[in-house]
Every structure is written in C-alpha cells, then in structure tokens.
C-alpha cells in the first residue's frame, strides 16, 4: 500500500501557482520514479531548443492507478514516451532528468536492454489501435508472434496462450477473432486485441495513452472497465493518459494535471476534483459544468 | 428552453407558439454501396429542426449520422422519404435544381476537420467569399466587406482574411469554416462533429459561438456528435440514432435525465462524468442484452 506523507509546496514542481494544498501520496517502494524529467526538441523556428516537458516528477507504486490529464501539447504523451524509451527523433531528455523502473535507470538503457523490458514488464496501448497492427496478418498470428519472440513460447503453446488472452480481455469468440484481420474488427475489438498484446508479457506497468479517445462512449466504458479489471486481477500499475478529466476520474486514484509541459496540479483524484487549486484545472471543470453531462447531474437518475 | 428571436413575418401560421420548421426529414430511407454491397443505412428516419433551435443528433460510429447530413445536403439520394428545407421539398431535385438550391446557401455545413474542408492554397478571405462568388453576388468590394463582417461575427480579426488555413490555429480555422457558412445567411447549418478535433478551451469557445449565432441570426442547427457533453450543453432537443433508426427524440433534459430507449440509457450511463458513477457494469450488460444483436 502506498504510504501517505505531506510534503511542503516547495518540493513540488515550480509552476506558477503550483498548489501546496493536496495530500501528496508517495508509494513506500516506487515501481516507477520520474524525477525532474525535462524533454527538449530542436526547433528551427525557435532558433534552438524548445522545452516540451519541464521538470516533471512523479512516483508510482505497484498496483496503483495514476492519471495524467492535459491537452495536446501539454507534454503528457512526451512524458509517457520518455518512460517507454520511444521519444521521436530529435527529441531527448535533458541532463538532470531521471526515470527509473524497479531500480533500473531507464534513461541509460541500450536498445537491446529496452527489448527485454518494453512489451514485457512495461507495456503501452495508444489511441489508434489499427495503426499498430499489421493489416496483412490475422490478429491471432500477431499475438502469437509476440508470444514467441517476447515469451519464448513454442508455436502450439503460443497459440493456446493467445486464445486464453483473447478470452481474458472479454472477446466472446476468441477462436473466431484469432483468425480475423484487423480490418474485420471494430475499433473497440482492435483496442482489446492491442490490450491483449500489451498484457501478454504480464507487465508490471501498463500505460494507456488516449487509449479510449477514438472509441464510442459505450465502447469506451467497456475498455475502461477492462483496464480496471485487469489492474485489479493482475495488480499491474496503470497509467491512464487522457485529455478528458472525466475518463481519468473514473479509473485513477491519483491524477496529475499538465499544461504547456508543466505539472500544474497533482494529488488524489477526489481531492483535486473537490478542491481544484490551479486555474487551469478549474477551467477544465467549468467546461464540464457548462458543456458536459454534469450540467444535468442533479436531475440525472 | 431558449426561445429564438422572433420568427420571420412570413412564417406559416401553423403552431403559433412554435417557430417554423427549417428542416423536416420524414421517413428517410437511404442505402449506400453498389451491387451486392449495397446496404440500407437509414431505415425511415424522421426529425425536425425549427428556426433558431439546435437539435443534436447523437449515436455511435456507423449509426448513420453523417449519412443523414449528406442526404440533406443532396450529396446522397434517398431511396424514399422526403426532406423539406423551409417547407420546400428538396429531396429528389434534378441536377440543375439541386445546384440552384446549393448555391442559394440556405443550408450550410461545418465538418470536424477544418484543415480538410478549407482549400490550403486559398486565403481565408477567398474561402469565405467563394460561396458569394458562386451565387454571383455583389462586386469585389462588397464581397470584401461581407468577408470582414463574417470574420467579425465569429470573433476573428479582419486581418486574418489574407492568411492561409495552414498559418492559423485549429480553433481559428474552425471559426473560419463557421464564417464561411454564415456569410451566406443560411437558415440551417449542419454541424458534423464540429468540436471533436478541438482541445477543451477551443471546444468551449466554439460551442459558445454557435449558441450566440443561433440566437443572433435565428439559424436552425443540426448538431451531429458522439460527444454527449457538448450535446448536453448546447442543444435544445436530442435525436438518438441507433443503427439507422431514430430510437428516441425529446428535449435535451428529457433525453439526458430520463432516457427511455435501452440504447439511450446505455449511452447516457456509459459517459464518464467528473463525479457521477454512471451505470454499473452489470447494468450496462443488462441494457446491451436488450438491444438487437
């Protein structure tokens, strides 16, 4: 269980208006530690380096659910990509940044070392599942491939395990889906397949970066249910990244709000929603009150 | 429920307390595809948009929302049923009649991705003026004035007229497509996911703008969206489209607080909110079981 301590506001990121008000929850033994992460990119327009992520720190324990909220350009995806070691070309972490996973310094890993970590112990699911699958292979064959390469399973074992995983993620007819090509599946089914691939290595950490954004509301609810259920069943740590505060509120115990590369507010989700400290968080909540189902909250069943 | 700023003096007398219908869709049946792949995607959809009112059309991907809008625009011809704009039958118009109808600018549309709906090589001003030019209206000076008015109407600086779509922000671009729609003085604007590609701040600003325009210009709007949040805040009425059928129509309050059809109940109960729990997983499964496979 995470141990709760209260730090002084000074220990938090130094954004203007960074709050001191929320309870700071720190895991006793962090699984993932991000400290003073700064990510920069070369920009010809700005005649040099631009900062995409500015001095971001957070710590995550095993089995925790953690949300990162922000708009496009807020740095939330670059933060995740740093953790996954998949920053785009020309984008890099600045000196002084530290990211460690279960005691291993991730920023110093070679590509080969990443191969044994990414996709097994650290996994991720992104927004557009279709673009991560090979259109000319059945989805079953793609999961089998991952299980053989990453898990070292024989063909027959891999096939059995694949069907088992397809069952685990709530596909009603795993055998039929196994033989289907990506174009034959709906967005929600594809995202389930991607989740099956992501959890095939039995990860300790799963990052869902806008994983439900492109889905219909009813399907989004199913996929969020699935993620929460996997988290409970396997005890993995789950990071949900979204532009939608409500999505994060539904799944995550803790939330971090980012704007322009900076953490403007973080804390237990209930506290942040009950008593938002930063004007940007308040603005997000106002948008929900005016243009959101929340507008009708009092009359809803 | 907001009341529009007075109906036009020539509005039909029928229903004195209700503004007249700018869009009437009756029993619309539409099929898409050719040969054996041809499939019926709308199975007798009916809905009404009144002057100055915003009607939301909600439903999942593939439910037929966009097909309905394309049929109203005359881009798809229906198998049967009728579409009336301001009382005039517009479904089944011949090619020449259809062109005249489109050029009249009575019905305008705004899509999700402004970058795709604006010509990248055409300045913002020229894009907005294009419809006026097609309608053969005014001289160059008059058009420049109209463009400036349209830009001011949507809250953009007039200087933006000389810029290219690629040189302005996403929120500004969506304002430009709205200006382009409004410059022709439409009676009906079809908005297909107009805020889905925008971030929270721009989304609120565009929704505010649409609210203002419908009141100031007394325009009827059909607001197509899968985002219940935007719908909750902007629309007067909601029509729920499920697999090609309108399964529920009502005021926004009725549909969102007391949904009747199992699909609407599922939809409303699935949307995440900041404080609400929504429906439980088992309740959602129960509703799903009630829906046709």
Interface residues (C-beta under 8 A of the other chain):
Chain A: X71 X72 X187 X216 X217 X218 X219 X220 X221 X222 X224 X225 X243 X244 X245 X246 X247 X249 X250 X273 X283 X284 X285 X287 X288 X290 X291 X292 X293 X294 X295 X296 X297 X299 X300 X301
Chain B: X60 X61 X199 X200 X201 X203 X204 X207 X226 X228 X229 X230 X232 X233 X234 X252 X253 X256 X257 X258 X266 X267 X268 X270 X271 X272 X273 X274 X275 X276 X278 X281 X284 X288
